[in-house]
Amino acid sequence: MLTKRVKTAVIKDVARHESDSGSPDVQVALLSRKIEELTKHLKKNQKDFHSRRGLLQMVADRRAHLRYLEKSDKKRYSALIKKLGLKK
């Protein structure tokens, strides 16, 4: 789970404008951060299958947001991929 401080830092880093909290860019960045945290947890707790299912759902959700962003605005998509260090 992300703390409020980490969440606001991630949002501030990717937000398109000052009050942006729901754009696909922000949602992908937050999901990526949550996925990183959960991956660390699952390396320590290999038998935590409930969290593994949540991780798979987050990955699918992030993939859907990225697909939407790629269809709607290729430049923003490419910039976001570079900024977050995601590979396609």
PyMOL CGO cylinders between C-alpha atoms (Angstrom):
from pymol import cmd
from pymol.cgo import CYLINDER

trace = [
    CYLINDER, 0.00, 0.00, 0.00, 1.31, 3.43, -0.92, 0.3, 1, 1, 1, 1, 1, 1,
    CYLINDER, 1.31, 3.43, -0.92, 1.56, 6.14, 1.68, 0.3, 1, 1, 1, 1, 1, 1,
    CYLINDER, 1.56, 6.14, 1.68, -0.07, 9.48, 1.02, 0.3, 1, 1, 1, 1, 1, 1,
    CYLINDER, -0.07, 9.48, 1.02, 3.34, 11.14, 0.63, 0.3, 1, 1, 1, 1, 1, 1,
    CYLINDER, 3.34, 11.14, 0.63, 4.51, 8.63, -2.00, 0.3, 1, 1, 1, 1, 1, 1,
    CYLINDER, 4.51, 8.63, -2.00, 1.20, 8.84, -3.85, 0.3, 1, 1, 1, 1, 1, 1,
    CYLINDER, 1.20, 8.84, -3.85, 1.28, 12.65, -4.06, 0.3, 1, 1, 1, 1, 1, 1,
    CYLINDER, 1.28, 12.65, -4.06, 4.90, 12.55, -5.24, 0.3, 1, 1, 1, 1, 1, 1,
    CYLINDER, 4.90, 12.55, -5.24, 4.00, 10.11, -8.03, 0.3, 1, 1, 1, 1, 1, 1,
    CYLINDER, 4.00, 10.11, -8.03, 1.00, 12.22, -9.04, 0.3, 1, 1, 1, 1, 1, 1,
    CYLINDER, 1.00, 12.22, -9.04, 3.04, 15.43, -9.01, 0.3, 1, 1, 1, 1, 1, 1,
    CYLINDER, 3.04, 15.43, -9.01, 5.71, 13.84, -11.19, 0.3, 1, 1, 1, 1, 1, 1,
    CYLINDER, 5.71, 13.84, -11.19, 3.31, 12.72, -13.94, 0.3, 1, 1, 1, 1, 1, 1,
    CYLINDER, 3.31, 12.72, -13.94, 0.30, 15.09, -13.67, 0.3, 1, 1, 1, 1, 1, 1,
    CYLINDER, 0.30, 15.09, -13.67, -0.63, 17.10, -16.74, 0.3, 1, 1, 1, 1, 1, 1,
    CYLINDER, -0.63, 17.10, -16.74, -1.93, 20.06, -14.71, 0.3, 1, 1, 1, 1, 1, 1,
    CYLINDER, -1.93, 20.06, -14.71, -2.12, 21.07, -11.06, 0.3, 1, 1, 1, 1, 1, 1,
    CYLINDER, -2.12, 21.07, -11.06, -5.36, 19.32, -10.09, 0.3, 1, 1, 1, 1, 1, 1,
    CYLINDER, -5.36, 19.32, -10.09, -4.85, 16.24, -12.28, 0.3, 1, 1, 1, 1, 1, 1,
    CYLINDER, -4.85, 16.24, -12.28, -5.50, 13.03, -10.37, 0.3, 1, 1, 1, 1, 1, 1,
    CYLINDER, -5.50, 13.03, -10.37, -7.41, 10.80, -12.77, 0.3, 1, 1, 1, 1, 1, 1,
    CYLINDER, -7.41, 10.80, -12.77, -5.81, 11.02, -16.20, 0.3, 1, 1, 1, 1, 1, 1,
    CYLINDER, -5.81, 11.02, -16.20, -4.54, 7.79, -17.73, 0.3, 1, 1, 1, 1, 1, 1,
    CYLINDER, -4.54, 7.79, -17.73, -0.97, 9.02, -17.22, 0.3, 1, 1, 1, 1, 1, 1,
    CYLINDER, -0.97, 9.02, -17.22, -1.45, 9.35, -13.46, 0.3, 1, 1, 1, 1, 1, 1,
    CYLINDER, -1.45, 9.35, -13.46, -3.33, 6.08, -13.18, 0.3, 1, 1, 1, 1, 1, 1,
    CYLINDER, -3.33, 6.08, -13.18, -0.60, 4.18, -15.04, 0.3, 1, 1, 1, 1, 1, 1,
    CYLINDER, -0.60, 4.18, -15.04, 2.09, 5.75, -12.85, 0.3, 1, 1, 1, 1, 1, 1,
    CYLINDER, 2.09, 5.75, -12.85, 0.23, 4.86, -9.64, 0.3, 1, 1, 1, 1, 1, 1,
    CYLINDER, 0.23, 4.86, -9.64, -0.45, 1.31, -10.82, 0.3, 1, 1, 1, 1, 1, 1,
    CYLINDER, -0.45, 1.31, -10.82, 3.22, 0.90, -11.76, 0.3, 1, 1, 1, 1, 1, 1,
    CYLINDER, 3.22, 0.90, -11.76, 4.31, 1.98, -8.31, 0.3, 1, 1, 1, 1, 1, 1,
    CYLINDER, 4.31, 1.98, -8.31, 1.80, -0.37, -6.64, 0.3, 1, 1, 1, 1, 1, 1,
    CYLINDER, 1.80, -0.37, -6.64, 2.96, -3.21, -8.87, 0.3, 1, 1, 1, 1, 1, 1,
    CYLINDER, 2.96, -3.21, -8.87, 6.57, -2.58, -7.80, 0.3, 1, 1, 1, 1, 1, 1,
    CYLINDER, 6.57, -2.58, -7.80, 5.60, -2.65, -4.12, 0.3, 1, 1, 1, 1, 1, 1,
    CYLINDER, 5.60, -2.65, -4.12, 3.54, -5.81, -4.49, 0.3, 1, 1, 1, 1, 1, 1,
    CYLINDER, 3.54, -5.81, -4.49, 6.28, -7.53, -6.47, 0.3, 1, 1, 1, 1, 1, 1,
    CYLINDER, 6.28, -7.53, -6.47, 8.70, -6.91, -3.59, 0.3, 1, 1, 1, 1, 1, 1,
    CYLINDER, 8.70, -6.91, -3.59, 6.14, -8.35, -1.17, 0.3, 1, 1, 1, 1, 1, 1,
    CYLINDER, 6.14, -8.35, -1.17, 5.61, -11.45, -3.28, 0.3, 1, 1, 1, 1, 1, 1,
    CYLINDER, 5.61, -11.45, -3.28, 9.34, -12.15, -3.49, 0.3, 1, 1, 1, 1, 1, 1,
    CYLINDER, 9.34, -12.15, -3.49, 9.35, -12.49, 0.30, 0.3, 1, 1, 1, 1, 1, 1,
    CYLINDER, 9.35, -12.49, 0.30, 5.96, -14.20, 0.60, 0.3, 1, 1, 1, 1, 1, 1,
    CYLINDER, 5.96, -14.20, 0.60, 5.80, -16.68, -2.23, 0.3, 1, 1, 1, 1, 1, 1,
    CYLINDER, 5.80, -16.68, -2.23, 2.65, -18.43, -1.04, 0.3, 1, 1, 1, 1, 1, 1,
    CYLINDER, 2.65, -18.43, -1.04, 0.51, -15.29, -0.82, 0.3, 1, 1, 1, 1, 1, 1,
    CYLINDER, 0.51, -15.29, -0.82, -1.83, -16.24, -3.66, 0.3, 1, 1, 1, 1, 1, 1,
    CYLINDER, -1.83, -16.24, -3.66, -4.46, -13.62, -2.84, 0.3, 1, 1, 1, 1, 1, 1,
    CYLINDER, -4.46, -13.62, -2.84, -1.96, -10.83, -3.34, 0.3, 1, 1, 1, 1, 1, 1,
    CYLINDER, -1.96, -10.83, -3.34, -0.71, -12.52, -6.51, 0.3, 1, 1, 1, 1, 1, 1,
    CYLINDER, -0.71, -12.52, -6.51, -4.24, -12.35, -7.92, 0.3, 1, 1, 1, 1, 1, 1,
    CYLINDER, -4.24, -12.35, -7.92, -4.42, -8.66, -7.04, 0.3, 1, 1, 1, 1, 1, 1,
    CYLINDER, -4.42, -8.66, -7.04, -1.10, -8.12, -8.80, 0.3, 1, 1, 1, 1, 1, 1,
    CYLINDER, -1.10, -8.12, -8.80, -2.40, -9.77, -11.95, 0.3, 1, 1, 1, 1, 1, 1,
    CYLINDER, -2.40, -9.77, -11.95, -5.49, -7.57, -11.87, 0.3, 1, 1, 1, 1, 1, 1,
    CYLINDER, -5.49, -7.57, -11.87, -3.34, -4.44, -11.52, 0.3, 1, 1, 1, 1, 1, 1,
    CYLINDER, -3.34, -4.44, -11.52, -1.15, -5.49, -14.44, 0.3, 1, 1, 1, 1, 1, 1,
    CYLINDER, -1.15, -5.49, -14.44, -4.23, -6.05, -16.59, 0.3, 1, 1, 1, 1, 1, 1,
    CYLINDER, -4.23, -6.05, -16.59, -5.67, -2.67, -15.56, 0.3, 1, 1, 1, 1, 1, 1,
    CYLINDER, -5.67, -2.67, -15.56, -2.39, -0.90, -16.35, 0.3, 1, 1, 1, 1, 1, 1,
    CYLINDER, -2.39, -0.90, -16.35, -2.25, -2.63, -19.74, 0.3, 1, 1, 1, 1, 1, 1,
    CYLINDER, -2.25, -2.63, -19.74, -5.78, -1.44, -20.53, 0.3, 1, 1, 1, 1, 1, 1,
    CYLINDER, -5.78, -1.44, -20.53, -4.92, 2.17, -19.59, 0.3, 1, 1, 1, 1, 1, 1,
    CYLINDER, -4.92, 2.17, -19.59, -1.78, 2.00, -21.73, 0.3, 1, 1, 1, 1, 1, 1,
    CYLINDER, -1.78, 2.00, -21.73, -3.75, 0.66, -24.69, 0.3, 1, 1, 1, 1, 1, 1,
    CYLINDER, -3.75, 0.66, -24.69, -6.25, 3.51, -24.35, 0.3, 1, 1, 1, 1, 1, 1,
    CYLINDER, -6.25, 3.51, -24.35, -3.47, 6.08, -24.13, 0.3, 1, 1, 1, 1, 1, 1,
    CYLINDER, -3.47, 6.08, -24.13, -1.69, 4.60, -27.15, 0.3, 1, 1, 1, 1, 1, 1,
    CYLINDER, -1.69, 4.60, -27.15, -4.87, 4.83, -29.24, 0.3, 1, 1, 1, 1, 1, 1,
    CYLINDER, -4.87, 4.83, -29.24, -5.75, 8.35, -28.16, 0.3, 1, 1, 1, 1, 1, 1,
    CYLINDER, -5.75, 8.35, -28.16, -2.35, 10.11, -28.00, 0.3, 1, 1, 1, 1, 1, 1,
    CYLINDER, -2.35, 10.11, -28.00, 0.82, 8.38, -29.20, 0.3, 1, 1, 1, 1, 1, 1,
    CYLINDER, 0.82, 8.38, -29.20, 3.16, 11.18, -28.08, 0.3, 1, 1, 1, 1, 1, 1,
    CYLINDER, 3.16, 11.18, -28.08, 1.92, 11.11, -24.48, 0.3, 1, 1, 1, 1, 1, 1,
    CYLINDER, 1.92, 11.11, -24.48, 2.09, 7.31, -24.55, 0.3, 1, 1, 1, 1, 1, 1,
    CYLINDER, 2.09, 7.31, -24.55, 5.74, 7.32, -25.69, 0.3, 1, 1, 1, 1, 1, 1,
    CYLINDER, 5.74, 7.32, -25.69, 6.71, 9.98, -23.16, 0.3, 1, 1, 1, 1, 1, 1,
    CYLINDER, 6.71, 9.98, -23.16, 5.03, 8.09, -20.33, 0.3, 1, 1, 1, 1, 1, 1,
    CYLINDER, 5.03, 8.09, -20.33, 6.70, 4.81, -21.27, 0.3, 1, 1, 1, 1, 1, 1,
    CYLINDER, 6.70, 4.81, -21.27, 10.11, 6.51, -21.25, 0.3, 1, 1, 1, 1, 1, 1,
    CYLINDER, 10.11, 6.51, -21.25, 9.44, 8.35, -17.99, 0.3, 1, 1, 1, 1, 1, 1,
    CYLINDER, 9.44, 8.35, -17.99, 8.31, 5.22, -16.14, 0.3, 1, 1, 1, 1, 1, 1,
    CYLINDER, 8.31, 5.22, -16.14, 10.87, 2.93, -17.75, 0.3, 1, 1, 1, 1, 1, 1,
    CYLINDER, 10.87, 2.93, -17.75, 8.28, 0.48, -19.05, 0.3, 1, 1, 1, 1, 1, 1,
    CYLINDER, 8.28, 0.48, -19.05, 9.04, -1.70, -22.03, 0.3, 1, 1, 1, 1, 1, 1,
    CYLINDER, 9.04, -1.70, -22.03, 6.57, -2.69, -24.65, 0.3, 1, 1, 1, 1, 1, 1,
]
cmd.load_cgo(trace, "trace")
